[in-house]
Amino acid sequence: MEWLDEIRRAASLPAAWLVETGESPRTLPERRALRRRISLGVLEAQLGDGSADIAHDAAGRPMVTGVAHLAISHATRDGLVLVVLGRERIGADIERVGAGAIPFAALHPDEQFWLHQLAEPERECAFARLWAAKEAHGKWAGKGLGETDRHAVLPISGDSFQAAGSDSVRIVTRLTARQGRRAA
């Protein structure tokens, strides 16, 4: 996975662009518009032209039109837009570290257990990585969190997570510091 901090062509796919926009849209339509604008910019940089567009499939997942065998997933959080392109179905999410109290009741019991095993200072970062992994898996599966909440998403090594029942799917997380705040 190639990680880029600006809109430019990636050497290979899959690749992830984490773009700091300086914008903080407050409404869902504003966040969607920002995410779409940045995603189209990434597609244009990657393809070398503006031939691709973004539509949504029946499950609500974004999809690239005008180009065969190119998958997209994207997310927006507090002036950051994450865009991931790949050759196979993908899912992406971004979460701020320390964005509020950890909602333990919303987590699978195995996830709760894992987080409680960590020292308190480590939990905020671990939770952000866990929640981003859960959201990304839900987007990949086309089911959102409602369906994936029934299955634990747990770390398997270093920066990688895996969802129960998805042995072939590896969920990679990355921590970054932007605008004086950390994100996963």
GULUMBA-621065 format. One record per residue: x, y, z of N, C-alpha, C in turn. Coordinates in steps of 0.1 Angstrom, whole numbers, plus 5000, padded with zeros to 4 digits. Last residue first. Layout:
<sites>
XYZXYZXYZ ...
</sites>
This chain:
<sites>
493550805128493850675123493050655110 495151105139494051035133494550895129 495851385161496151255155494951185150 496451735156495651625161496151495154 497751945143497951935157497151815164 497251885117496552005123496651995138 498051545121497751655112496951765120 499551245122499351365130499151485120 498450905119499051025114498751145123 498550555116498350675124499050785118 496750305098497950395099497650515107 495749975092495550105097496850175098 494249725072495549795075495149935081 492849425073492549565074493749635079 492449155052493349215061493049365061 490548875045490549025045491449075056 490248605049491148655037491248805036 488548575070489948535072490848585060 486148685083486748735070488148705070 485248595107484548545096485048595082 486248895123485848755125484948715113 488549105107487149085111486848935112 491749225116490949125109489549115115 494449455112493249405119492549305110 497749585115496749505108495649455118 500049695126499049785122497849715115 500949425144501249565142500149655139 498349185139499749215140500049365137 495649175145496349045142497849065142 493049325164494349325158494949185156 489649265153490649265163492049265156 486249285153487449325145488549345155 483549065158484649145163485749175152 480249115146481549045145482649125150 478149285147477949145153479249065153 478849505133478949515148478749375154 478349465107479649425111479749435126 475749575104475949425102477249385108 476049845110474949765116475149615115 478149965096478349905109477249825114 477849845061477949945072478149885085 477949675040476849655050476849765060 479949645022478749705017477549695027 482449555029481349455028480049505023 483749805029484249695020483149595018 482349925050482349975037482749875027 483149755072481749765068481549825054 485949805071485449665068483949675064 485950075079486450035066485949895062 484850045105484150125094484650085080 486849895117485449845117484649915105 489050065115489049935109487649875107 488150285130488450305115488450165108 488050155155486850205148487050225133 490850085159489749985158488550035151 492050335159492450235149491350135147 490650445181490550515168490950415157 491550265201490150275198489950335184 494250325202493850185198492350185194 494150585211494750555198494250415193 492950545237492350635227492850605213 494650355250493250315246492750415235 497050425261497050365248495650345242 496550515287497050615277497050555263 495650265300494750375297495250475286 496849965285497050075295496150195290 494549705275495549815272495649915284 492349555281493749505284494849605282 490249695271490449695285491749635289 490449625244490749755248490949765263 489749345245491049385240491349525245 487049365255488049295263489449345258 485849495234485849565247486949505255 486149305214486749435212486949505226 484449105225485949075223486749205221 481949235224482549195237484049165236 481849505201481749365204482449335217 480649835211481649745206481249595209 478950005223478749985209479749885203 479850025249478649955247478349925232 482050195247482250055249481049975246 482850455232481550395234481650245235 485150665247485050545240483650485243 484651015244484650895253484450775244 486451175217485451165228485551035236 488551165200487451245196486251245207 491051045202490651125213489451215209 491851055168492251005181491751095191 489451045142490351125150490651055163 489450825114488850865127489850945135 488450715082489350795090488650835103 488350435060487750525069488850605076 487550225032488450315039487650395049 487649925012486950015022487950095029 487449764980488149814992487249895001 487749534953486849604963487649644975 490749584934489649504939488849584949 492549774928492049694916490949604921 492150094944492649964942492049894930 492350394963492050334950492750194950 491050594988491850474985491350424972 491250905005490750834992491650714990 490251105031491050985027490350925015 490551435041489851345032490751225029 490051655068490951555062490051465053 488251815081489251875072490251785065 486951615098487551735103488651795093 486851355076486851385090487651515093 485751125051486051265055485951285070 486650875027486050915040486551055043 486250615002486750745007486050785020 487250394976486550414989487150544994 487150234945487450344953486650334966 488650034918487750044930488150164938 488749934886489250034895488250054906 487849794863488749734873489449834882 487550054838487349914843488349874853 486050364839487350294840487050154845 483550474840484450514829485750454829 483250504876482650484863483650534852 483950374907484450444896483750404883 481750394935482450314924482850404913 480850374969481250454957481950354947 478050184981479550194980479850284968 475350134982475750264986477250284985 474449904972474749894986475150034991 474249954944473049944952473249934967 476950204940476250084937475050064946 477450534927477250444939476550324935 480050704910478650674912478650584924 482350924896482050844908480550834908 484450904866483450974875483150874886 487150964843486450884853485450974861 488551144827487551044821486650974831 490451344829489151354837488151254832 493751204832492751274825491451274834 495451054847496051144837495051224829 494850884867494550844853495150934843 495651024890496050884888495950844874 494451274887495951264889496451124886 491751194886492351264875493851254875 491451084912491251004900491951064888 491951304928492851194929492651104916 489751464920491151514918492151394918 487651304929487751324915489151384911 488151324957488251194950488451214935 487651604961489051544963489151414956 484951604955485851694948487251634949 483851414973483751394959484751474951 484351544998484951414995484951384980 482851774994484251784996484951654993 480251664992480851744981482351754982 480051545017479951465005480551534993 480151765034481151665035481251575022 477751895026479051965024480151865025 475851695033475951735019477351805017 476251695062476551585054476651615039 477852005074476751925071477151805062 480352125078479552095090478351995086 483752115067482252115064481452065075 486352265069485652185079484152185077 489452275051487952295052487352215063 491952185048491752315055490252355056 492551945038491952045029491852185035 494851695034494451795044493851915035 494451375024494551515019494051605030 495851085018495251155030495551305027 495450824997495750964997495051025009 496650504990495850584998496350724999 496550224967497250344972496150424980 497249894954496350004960497250114966 498950054927497750044935497749904942 501850274923501150144921499850144930 502550534924503350444915502650314913 500050794921500750684928501450594919 500051134913499950994908500750904917 498651344938499551314927499451174924 497651524964497051464952498151464941 499451414994498951514984498451444972 500351205008499851315015499351435007 500050855003500350984998499651095006 501150525005500450635013500950765008 500750214990501450334990500550444997 500949885000500050005000500950125000 
</sites>
